[in-house]
Amino acid sequence: MQKRGKRLAGYVPDYVVFDLETTGLSPVSDRIIEISGLRVRAGQVEETFSTLVNPERKIPRGATAVNGITDAMVAGAPCVRDAVGEFLDFAGRNVLVGHNIHSFDMKFLYRAAEEIPSSCLDNDYIDTLLMARKYMPELAHHRLVDLAQYFGFSTQGAHRALADCMMNQKCFEELGKRQTEREKAEKERRKKEGMEWKEASAGMQGDAGERGQMLCPRCQSPLVLRTGRFGRFLGCSNFPACRYTRNL
């Protein structure tokens, strides 16, 4: 088995966003019939890759109903091995980005790459479905079209690989902004907690031990900052043996 990359948790400015269309859901028994990608630098699309793929078998009607790709359309297209090989050359060492790729697209790519002599697919990757669930919990659904509609992007051509790449790239940039906002808010929260701790320390110098640590007046254990139903407070570190608390 080839070495595989890691799933990354957040935004990067340089990447290749990609999408596959397939004959079905199984990476073992189904085949890729379209693969597209966008190479992105500093958030801007630099180059595009897109090709239909001949699966060397009939495309099921159910697959055609979803993506519109027919047997006639792929008749003169490269086979899976050649098409994936070209895509891997296009992607290079870049981080791969896509929607639901952790559970779907990467499995198809790994399967196809195993059939290509001397190929290497150990790129790290980012799944925008998982990012969306983390940074947009307010949405009822996190499909790519749901994100695109939420951000006001066109969904024309959805379920064709290149159109999905274009949607996904725009949504990934927006998710990156959400991540930055969340991290900034978290930093401010921690800063505020630190200020609250300093203020509490200044007002309780009489309760301090030899090293300035605030101590519980009941058992002399250190007091620690806690969060409860009604906000932040100081509580004894010897809890539950000692239940002393003090408001900030």
N, C-alpha and C positions, 0 to 999 in steps of 0.2 A: 504494500500500500504506500502511495506517495505521501510525503510530508504535507500537512495542510496548515493553512494560516489560522490566525486567531480572529474571533469575532470581537470587534472593537465597539465601545459603548457610545461614542460621541462624534461630533463633527470634525472633519478635516477639510482644508481648503483645496487640496490637490487630490484628485481621485478619478476613477472611471466608473460612471453609472451605467448599468447594463440591464437588459431584460431578455427573457427567452419566451418563445411560444413553442408549445410541445403538442404531441399527439394525445397526451393524457397526463395523469398525475403520478405515475410510477417511474422513477429514474431507472429502474431495472428493465421493465417491459416496454416503456414508451420512449419516444425519440424527440430530439429537438427539430423544429421545422422553421424557426427564425431566431436570429440572434442579432441584437443591436447594442451599441455602446456609444457613450459620449466621453471624450477625454476632457477633463476640467482642470484649469489652473487658476488659483486664486478666485474661485467661484465663477469663472467665466468659461464657457464652452470653447475649446480649442479645435477639436477635430471630431468627426463623426464616423462611425462604423455601422454598417447594416447589411445583412445578407439573408435571403431565404436559404433554407437547408433542405436537401433531398433526404428524407428519412429512409429511402429505399424500401418503402412499404406503403400501403394505402393509408391515407389520413382518415380517421373515423369521422363520421358525419357530426358527431357531438363536438369534436375539436373545431371543425370548420364552422359550426354554428356559433362558436365563441369568438374565434379570431378571423374568420373569413378566408383562411388560407386553404386552397384546394390542391388536388394532385397535379392539375395542369400548371399551376403557378410554380411548383417546386421541381417540375420535370427536368429543367436544365440547370438547376442549382447545384452547388457543391455538396458533397456528402458530409455527414456529421463530422467525421475526422478532419477533413480539410477546412471546413468552416470554423470549427472550434480552434484548430491550430492557428488560423488567421486571426481570430479574436484574441487568443492568448498573446500573439505577437503585438497586436494593437494595445492590449492592456499593459503589457510589460510588468513592471514591479509595483504598479500603482495599487492603492487600496481600492477594492471593489465596493460599489454601493448599489443597493437595489431594495425592492420592496418584497418582503417575505422570502428573501433569498436564503436565510438560514435554514428554513424548513423545505424549500423547494428548489430554486434555481441553482444554488451551489451544489446540491446533490446531483443534478443533471450534469453540471460542468465537471465535477470530480469523476463521474462515471465516464464521460466522453474523453477526458484527459488521460484516463488509464489506457485508452486504446491508441494513444499517440506516442510513438517511440521518442524517448528523450525529452518528453514534455515535462514542464514543471508548473504546477498550480498550487503554490503555497502563499498566495497573496492574502493579507489580512482583509477583512471585509466588514461592512457596516450594514445592518438591516434597518431600513427606515420604518418598517412596521413596528419594531420593538422601540425605536426612538419615539414614534408617535404615541404609543401607549404610555410611555414614560412622561413625555412633556406635554401631551394633550389629553389628559384623562377625562376632560369634559366632553369629548366626542363619544357618541354612542357606538360608532363603528370607525375603524381605522384602515379601511381599504384605500388604495391609492386614489381612486376617484373621489372618495369622501374627503381626503386631504386636499386634493386639487380644487374641489368645489368650495371647501371652507376658505382656502386662501384666494379664491377668485380666479383660478387658472382654467384655461380651456381643457375640456376632456374629449375633444373631438379626436377620433381615431383610437380611442381606448381599446386595449387588447390587441393592438399591433405593437411590436417590440419597440420601434423607434419612437412612436408617439408616447408610449409609456415611459421611455427613457427621458424624454423632454419634460413630461409632467413630474417625474420623480426627481429630476435634477432641481427643478424650481422648488419643489416641496422640501427637499433636503436642505436647501439654503435657508428656507423659512424655519425648519426645525433647528438648524444651527443657531438662528437668532433666539429661538425659544430656550435653547440650552444655555446660551450666554446670559439671558435674562434670569433664568433659574439660578445659575451659579452666582450671579451678582447679588440676587436677593438672599441667597444662602450666606454669602460673605458678609452682607450687611447684618443679617440676623446674628451671626457669630460675633460680629463686632459689637452689636448692641448688648448681647449677653455678657461680653467681656466688660463693657462699661457698667452694666448693672452689678456685676460682681465687684468691681472696684468701688462703686458707690456704696454697696452693702458693706464692704470691708472698712471703708472710711467711717461709716456710722457705727461700727461695732468693734472699735479698737480695744474697748475695755474687755471684750470677750476673747481676745487673741491670746494664743499660746506663745511660747518662747520664740518661734520662727514666724510669728505673724499670722498663723493659721487660725481662722475663727473656730472656736470650740463650742460644743454643746454645753450649756450651763448645767445640764442634768448629769451627763455621764462623761463629759470632757472629751468625747470623740469629735473629730473634725466635722464641720458643717459643709455640706455640698449644695450646689445649685441644682434645683429640680424644677420640672414642669408638671403642673397638675391641671385639673379641669378648669380652674379659675385663674390660671396664669403661673408665673414663675415665683418660686419661694426658696428659702433655705431649709434644708432638712438634715437631720442627724445621719451620719454615715453608718451608724450602728443600727439602723432600721432593719428588721422590725422590733429588735429588742428594745430600742428607744425610739419613740414616735414624736420627739420634739420637732417642731417646725417654727419658722419665723418668717413673716411677710417681708418683702423687700421694700 
